[in-house]
């Protein structure tokens, strides 16, 4: 009945509100019942990288996992970052081809997980005797027979649909009788052979369900950190692409991987000028600039020397530089000022950033505006040798 256009119009008007619904004109072109899909477009871009598919235009997920919104936002963030950097002269237009290369493996992995979640979600229902396959078969048979009756005997289609609905409702009610026995907490059941047998079956189903969830770990998790935020944009081919090792992420709420392609870890740092704590993720600018985070003074000196050698009054590196210091470091502001560096000094709260860098042997991180790490540097020499492999100076 919801596929009726007039019914759908009334529903839309009721959602708009009784006062303003008559004032807002709209045209309803079609109405279609929602159906679950698991599809990925053959290409995420086309027309010589002038048209890009993001969100549901590029992929449609089953709802089991809730990956659709996060994937769509990441799509848009990725391609918008590239377009912004190209317009600013930081990247060549050929980098737009990387959009499909980077996003497709992430989407495919999320799709496999969503489908696996969906199949696992059917197991408890099947144990309780609610087999979706049988229901789908019954629905298909009813629809086929209804269509035949409409064509052969010129029976009104609305009448046929009403009959189909009643038959299906009756079949569902009968198929769920045993579930009432699972709710029964008394011994007031009719002791006929039928009910004794049904009660035994219900108790067996309850035990099987408990065993499946507790012992076989078939319960669905509520968080999927590796799918949502733990993925890595890799330079390898899709067949070689894998998610970040789960063992490297001790907490599902912490991203603590300093690898090129991964998302910059979230760590709180203190901005003394603003008198507030901010996330390292917020250091990635919405402008067409990269973010360079350094945690050693000799590396900051090396970067400044390199910058002065290669830059000029007309040319500059599109980079915002941050120097994260330990809480107990003596007057770092004067040290930075002596370099003539246009660098923001931030304090490492609880030595979280320092510990992360120490664990990876990394003290310099270059990230894109979309918060993905481009490169990491381990020493002053490393930053001298490789920094401009990733950054193209642009006109001021």
N, C-alpha and C positions, 0 to 999 in steps of 0.2 A: 504493500500500500504506500510505502514511502517513495516508490518510484513514480508515483503519480505527481505530475508537475504542480497541480493546484494544491495538493497536500503539502508538497515541499515549500511552495510559496508561503503558505500559512505558517509553517514552522519557522521560516526565515523572518517573517514579520513579527512573530512572537518573540524571537531572539532580539530583534532590534528594539522592541518596546512598543507598547500600545499607543503612546503619545506621538511618537515620531514615525511609526511604521508607514502611515499613509502619506507622509511628506517625502519619503525617500523612494524614488522610482528605481526599479531594477528590472532587468530582463533575464529570465532563467532559460538558458538554452537547452540544457539537458539535465537529467537526474539519473544517477547510477549508484547502485549499492556498492559499498566498499568491499574490495576483495584483497586478500593477502597476496603479496608478490615478493619475489626474490630475484630481482633482475639488476644487471649492470650493463650500461651502454657499451657498445663496441668501441667507441672513441669518446673521450671527454672533451675533445676540441676538433675543430675543422675549419674549412674555408681559409686555409693558410694561417692557422692560429688566430683567426679573427672572431670566432664564435666558440664559447666555452660553456660546457654543461656543468652545473653545480647542483648539489642537493638532490631532490627527487627527480630532477631531469636527468641526472647521471646515474642514479641508483635508487632502488626501492627495496627497503628492508622489511622482513617480518618484524612485528613489534616486540619480539622476544629478545630483550636486551636494551631496547631504546637507543640504538646506535644512529638512527637517521638524522636527528638534529645535530649531534656532535659532528658527524661526518659532513653534513652540509655546511656547517659553519667553518670547518677546517678547509673544505673545498674553496669557499669564498675568500677566506683569509689568505690561502696560498696564492690563488690567481690574482687577487687584488694587490698583494705585496709585489708580485712580479711586474704587474702593469705600472705600479707606482715607481719602482726602481728604474724601469725602462724609460718612463717619461722624464725622470730626473737625469737620465744619461748615465746611470750607474751600471745598468745591465744592458746587454745586447738583446734585441727582439727575439733572437733564436732561443733564449732561455725560457720562453713561453712553452716550448716543446716539453720542458721538464714537468709541466703540470700533470700531464697524464702519467708520466713515468713515476712521479712521486706519489700521487694519490691512489692510483689503481691498486697497487699491492695492499695498501692499508684498507681500502674498501673491500677487496676480495677476502681478506682475512676476517674483517668484521662480518661479512656476509656468511662465511662458513660458520662462524661462532653463533650468529643469529639462528641459522638453520639447525645447528646442533642443539641450541637452547630450546627451540621449538619442538624438536623430536623428543628431547628429554622431558619436556613439559607434558607430552602426551602419555608418558609411561604410567604415572599415577592413575590417570583416568582409565587407561586400559586395564590396569590391575583391578580397578573397581568395576570393571565390566562395561565401561563407557568407551567403546571403540569408535574413534572418529571415522575410520575407514568404512565401517558398516553404515554409519549415518550418511556418509557421502554417497555410498552406493544406493541407499534407499531414496535419498533426495533426487539423485540422477534418474532413477527408474520412475519416480513419480512425475518428474518434469517431462520425461520422454513420453510417458503414457498420456499425460495431460495435453501435450502438443499434438499427439496423434488424434485424441478425441476431438480437439478443437478443429483440426483439419478435415477429419473424416465425417464427423456428425454435425459440424457447424454449431458446436456448443459454445455458449458465451465464455470468453476467456476468463473474465472475473469470477464466474461461477466455478470454473475448473480450478483456479488458484485457491479459492476458498476451500474447496474439497481437499486439495493437496495439503493445505495448511492443517486442516482438522485431522487428516490421516496421520500426518507427521507428528502432530502434538500428541495424538493417542499412542503412537508407537513409542515416542519418547517417555511418556508417562509410564507405560508398561515396562520399558527398559530400565527405569529408575526405581522400580518398586523395592528392589533389594537394598537400595541406599537407605531407605527408611529403617531397615533392620540394623544398620550401623549406628543409628541414632538411639535405638531402643536401649533403655537402661533398666528395664524391669523384666519380670518373668511373666508378663501378662499375655504373651503371644498364644495364639491358638496352637495347641499341640498336635495339629494335624501333620501328616507326613510331609505335606508341601512346606509348611512353615518351619518345621524342624530342619528340613533339608536346606531351605533358603537361609535360615539363621546360621547354620553351619558354614555355608558358602560365604556369608557376609563376614563372619569372624575370620575365616581363612583369608579373605580379601584384605581385611584390616591388618592382619599380621603380615601379609605379603607387602602391603604398602609401607608399613613401619620399617620392615627389613630393607626394602628398596631404598628408602630415604636415608636411614641411619647407617646401614652397613655397606651399601653399594654407592653411597655418596651421589645419589641422583637428584638431590635437591638443587635448585638453581641458585647461584650466587646473586647478590644484589648489586655488587660492584664489579666492573670490568676495567680496571685501571690500565691494563696493557693494551686494550682495544681503544679506549678513549684518549689516553694521554701518554702511553708507554711505547708508542710506535716510533720507528726511525725511518727517515727518508734516506734510502741507501743508494749507493752508486752501482750496486750489483744488479744483475738482471732479476726479473720478477721471480724466476724459478729458484734463485738463490736467496731471496729475501726472507728474513725471519724476524719475528718480534724480538725486542730486547729480552735477554735472559731474565725470567721471573726471579731468579735467585739474586739478581742485582737490585731488586726492589723489595726490601724487607717489609715495607708498609704500603698498603694499597693507596694511601693518601699522599705519598711522598714520591716525587720524581728526583732521583739522585744519581742520574747517569750523565756523565760529561763526555759524550761521544758525538762526533760530527753526525748531523742528521736527526739527533734526538731533540726533544723539547728541553729548553733551558730549565734546570731545576728551580723550584720555588724555595727561596730562603728569605727570611725577613732581615733587612738591614736598616740602619738608622740614618736618616738625613737630618743632621744637626741644624742646618739652615732652616729647613721647613718644620723642624721640631716634630717629626713624625716618623713612624716606621713604614717602610714600603717593601714590596716584594721585588726580588730580582727580575721577575717577569715584567714588572712595570718599567724597567729600564729600557726595554725594547720600544723604540719610538714609533709613533704613528706616522712620523715623517719618513721620507725616502732615505733613511740612514741606518747603517748597521750599529750594533752595540758592542763595544769592546770592554770587557771587565778584566782588570788586572789586580793581582793581590801581592805583588812583590815590587819593591821600589826599583831594583835594578832593571826589571822588565819594563817598567814605566819610562825609565831613562832611555832605554834602548828604543822604545817606540817613538819617543819625542825626538831623538837624534835622527831616526829614520824619516820621520815626518818632515823635519826641517830640510833634510837633504833632497827629498823628492817633491815637496810642495813649493808653491810660489804664491805671490800675491793674487795670481789669477787662477791657480789650481789648488784644490784641497781634497782631502779624503773624506768621503761621506760617512763619518763615524762619530758617534758620541762615546766619549771615554769615561770610564768610572774606575776609581781606585778604592777597593774595599780593604779596610785596615782592621787589624785586631783591636779589641777594646783598650788594650794597655799600650798601644803604640804611642810614642812621644811626638807630639805636635806634627802630624803628617801634613797639615795644611801648609806650613812654611816650607816643607821639603818640596811639595808639589809646586808651590808658587815660585820657588827658586829655579824650577825648570822652565818657567814661562808656559806651563801646560794649561790648556783649556780643559781641565779635568775635574769632574765632580768627585769629592771625597765622601765616602760612606763608611759607617762603622759596622763591623761584623758582630751581630748580636749572638752572644753565646758561642762564638767561634764556629758557627754552623757552616758558613761558606768556606772558612779556612780548613776545617776538617774534611769537607768534601773534596777540596782541591788537593789536599795532602794525600788522601786515599787514592786519587787518580794520578798523582804526580803531575798535575796540571795547575798552572798559575795564571793563565791567560785564556779567555774564552771570547770568541767572535760569534755573534748571533745576528740573524736576520730580523727584520721588523715583525715577521710572523712567529718569532720566539724559537725558531729552530736553529741549532748550533751549526755554524758553517765550518769553523776550525777551532782547534785548541792548541795552545803553546805551552811548552814546559820550561823554557829558559829564555834569557835575554838574547842569546844567539839564535834560538829557534824563531823568535819573533822578528829579528833582523832578516833572517834568510827567507822566511815564508809569508810574511804578512801581506805583501803586495801581490802575492799569487792569487789572493782572494778579493782584493779591493782594487777598484779602478778609480784613480783620481778624476775628479770632475771640475768643470769651471765653477768658480765662485759666483 
